[in-house]
Amino acid sequence: MADTEEVNFWPHGAVFALAALATVLYSLVFLWVTFLIIRHRAWYFLAIAFGAAIEIAGYTTRSYSIKNPTMLVRRQSSRSPPASRPRRPR
């Protein structure tokens, strides 16, 4: 029973279509803002383009995690943590 049970990270019903739509919309915003920055040489607006790129990465990860919820789980290592070395006396 535990093998077939899926893990759900979203406490609500996350919708793939909305996450994909947000990815596309932020991609368009990123391209448009980048075009305007280059055209008008307004380099101080690079922070907005950077923010749009971060949003694209976030919504892409969200889309991926909706379709593959168990792929983002960090697996526990079977190895024990390294033993701490004793300190040398001063």
Secondary structure by P-SEA (a helix, b strand, c coil): ccccbbbbcccccccaaaaaaaaaaaaaaaaaaaaaaaaaccccaaaaaaaaaaaaaaaaaaaaaaacccccbbbbbccccccbbbbbcc
